[in-house]
């Protein structure tokens, strides 16, 4: 099993939907959805899947549901 991918999520951002790759390779995902009732988590999952060109079913939130730093399991 692969290590989880760590992503920083910025909910409620006017900049989103956007995926930025930092100079150190860290991914930051900007989503317009607010951090209420898991809306930002679902939007981040969809956006990460689209960025990786995978179906949404291959990207799973493992931890960080209430945090801006989230860990996703990606199945290739």
Order of alpha helices (4+ residues) and beta strands (2+ residues): beta-beta-beta-alpha-beta-beta
